[in-house]
Amino acid sequence: LEEKMQEYLFRNITAEYEDYLRDESRKTGKADTISFPRSEKDIIDIMKQLRKGEKVTVQGARTGITAGAVPDSGHIISLEKMDAILALRYDEKLDCNILKVHPGALLTNIWKSVKKDCPDFFFPPDPTEITASIGGMVACNASGARSFFYGPTRNYIEALRIVMYDGSVIHLKRGIHKADGYQFRLQTDTGRVIKGKIPRYAMPRVKNASGYYAEKDMDLIDLFIGSEGTFGIISEAELRLIRRHRHTWGGLFFFGDEESALEFVKAVRRDNQPGESEYGSGSGLASEHGSGHGPEYGSGFAPEHGSGHGPEYGSGFAPEHGSGLGPEHGSGLASEHGSGHGSEHGSGLAPGYASAKIKPVAIEYFDGNSLDILRIQKETCSAFQSIPDIAKEYRAAIYVEFDDDSEQVLTESLIEASNRAVYCGGSEEDTWVAITQQQMDKLKTFRHAVPEAVNTLIDQRKKEHPGITKLGTDMAVPDEKLVEVIRMYKQDLADNNFESAMFGHIGNNHVHVNILPRNMEEYGRGKQLYAKWASKVVSMGGTVSAEHGIGKLKTDFLELMYGSDGINEMKALRDLFDPYRMINKGNLFKEQGDVL
Amino acid sequence: MNIIVCAKQVPDMSEAKMDRETNTIIREGVSSIINPYDIHAIEEALRLKESTGGSVTILSMGIPDVAKMLRCILAMGADRAVLLTDRAFAGSDTLATSFALSKAVEKIGNFDLIMCGKQTIDGDTAQVGPEMAEKLGIPHVTNVVDITETDEEFIVCKKAIEKGWEVVRVSLPALITVEKDINTPRFPTIKGIRNMSNSEIKVWSSRDINADPGRIGLKGSPTQVVRTFIPPVKAAAETITGTPEEQAEKLISILNGMHIHIGNDKG
């Protein structure tokens, strides 16, 4: 029987399975065998078959770009056949729907299923790549443009089942399993007790996907979300679906220079932001942290979350529902608006400016070079011809998106955003507004065209210089460092005479800077610059990876961020769950014996 | 130039599926969009208005819900919108529809040009535009890809024909139907959405346009659909083998056989 199972589950890596040796990072690894489990039982059987210490790389849809799913030896568990959408239920306590899925379920299929069976609700995480698997999204806490308002995947995970190295299973439910201070205790279904300490490092107070989530009294499910698969294998997840707004409208605002665009970013997001003083005060990290869901989402807004949901969502408020703001929030806004002293924005605002509050769900940025790339794409590629011409005087664009049930509110929001844009030096006439699905789709084509064009350019250059890979950053800084960090990027790119494109989630001070090396010499210098930026960003209180994760490509940066002590705390934690260091070894930190 | 643009709300055919039993479109659960060709007519009308002055009026016939679509068009910069909505219009074929629309055009009055999309993506007949022109007794040009000259008395249009273009000078008032190639439609602007919230949409019934009840709706629709069917797909694949050069040779001879000429610059 065992032999039969072996045959059914384990296959040798042959040419047929070569695709499984790489992911979207375009890095290729090695492995001996691969399996395609169809159930949790299969995963357990596979883990029990493996020799203690044998390396296992777990794969979802391999859409990650940090080589997290690239094996360096041993066995591959591909979860792609375990893609069922299992059950939908209404949770009275949370007043929302919960969707139970297998880890290989693709985001696009989850959305389709929700649209069909539960059309008034939706699953907010949208990391652009809709063929990502939910297991992968949980493993790296995926986010995306709309996480500015809705927060990352973490905010929508209610329960996880995780298969450990020994085939035992931990079932985690949000609100049930919590750390006591910095101590925690978990028990697997076989009775194995895992006891240990939560790392004491301070997470950066920004959107973050670097290293283990760690804070006092934390919900232990958060330890697993974003752990890049280093504790165990997700075999099932329960997703929280929230009420959907009836309409989504967007506006693309153009600016003659990037400084004006940055002013607009500050102006358009100010109603979403809690006061800076909250973060500034030293008490912030320790005490606030307990009650906030990661700093960037302290302002966050899981509106339906409300009661019964544990403190991590407590600070969430429901702006669009008009119900009360959290106390800290109210005071933050008051001080900001009242005295106008916040470094974020100056005084002397246009009349009516402060009266209407707006709550964008996404704020995205395109620098002048990105617009130039689009202008060229439009001339050469028929797919982009549905996009109107961008007047040549514009050197930056900011996309702002709003969700609401009321067209009236959306109209007012866009008009108010435009007032702020004009105040910052933008133009009302040339703003592109999307109020129908057709127009939203067209704007989406525009927004996705830049990263696609960058990838195409890199692929072209790779042909001549095979060593070249994409040099795209994923760093975020605190709000008050926005202008400083963008200036630094611009200056360094100019000093190095690099071709580049900068775009992304500027609402979270999280832009992707893409260096486009023309030869290997530039590639080498680009890598150095990348490393320099990483240490600068860390010194600003930022993160080296805000959404892509660390994977196997940014392990040095993680150490830069948390120091060797922090890394050692993480390793110690990993060793508790996976003492033989079998599962996804090489992700997050490089250790002896790692090949990649 | 005062322009009336006809626009229709249609099911999003990229989402729609066919009912295999009845051979009709399954409309349930399919979202509604502006007929894609009509957006180009609207864009062209707005451009003409910007260069020559005048106004743009949008005219549509459909259920009351179409008002939403009309508001979106106002946001692109149109001046006003008229919606014909009445149970009496239900079941109209192209003849009855063009009659109702032409009556509405008469009521709007004072126009120089009527613009329509080449066809709708649900009916695909391309009949309503030309039929309206006939009823109104004005000339029409179909499949317009460019307007090269405008004057108070006439316009000059470039019209796509099977193997090239025709340039047509047509006296005003006239009706034209446009292809997608004519322009790249704009996004609505902030000014447009301000405009949208202030403008009113006129809603007219069959009485408001004095339509003879016998010429609208089912009564006014002589069209009888005898049969609808999904054409069988005849797909046959041929595999070409050999060295790359041999394969290329074979492919060229197949294409030549289909009268598709492969250019060879070396002559």
Boltz contact constraints between the chains, C-beta under 6 A:
constraints:
  - contact:
      token1: [A, 388]
      token2: [B, 184]
      max_distance: 6.0
  - contact:
      token1: [A, 388]
      token2: [B, 186]
      max_distance: 6.0
  - contact:
      token1: [A, 411]
      token2: [B, 193]
      max_distance: 6.0
  - contact:
      token1: [A, 411]
      token2: [B, 197]
      max_distance: 6.0
  - contact:
      token1: [A, 414]
      token2: [B, 193]
      max_distance: 6.0
  - contact:
      token1: [A, 418]
      token2: [B, 190]
      max_distance: 6.0
  - contact:
      token1: [A, 428]
      token2: [B, 190]
      max_distance: 6.0
  - contact:
      token1: [A, 431]
      token2: [B, 189]
      max_distance: 6.0
  - contact:
      token1: [A, 431]
      token2: [B, 190]
      max_distance: 6.0
  - contact:
      token1: [A, 432]
      token2: [B, 187]
      max_distance: 6.0
  - contact:
      token1: [A, 433]
      token2: [B, 187]
      max_distance: 6.0
  - contact:
      token1: [A, 433]
      token2: [B, 188]
      max_distance: 6.0
  - contact:
      token1: [A, 433]
      token2: [B, 193]
      max_distance: 6.0
  - contact:
      token1: [A, 435]
      token2: [B, 72]
      max_distance: 6.0
  - contact:
      token1: [A, 435]
      token2: [B, 75]
      max_distance: 6.0
  - contact:
      token1: [A, 435]
      token2: [B, 188]
      max_distance: 6.0
  - contact:
      token1: [A, 436]
      token2: [B, 72]
      max_distance: 6.0
  - contact:
      token1: [A, 438]
      token2: [B, 33]
      max_distance: 6.0
  - contact:
      token1: [A, 439]
      token2: [B, 187]
      max_distance: 6.0
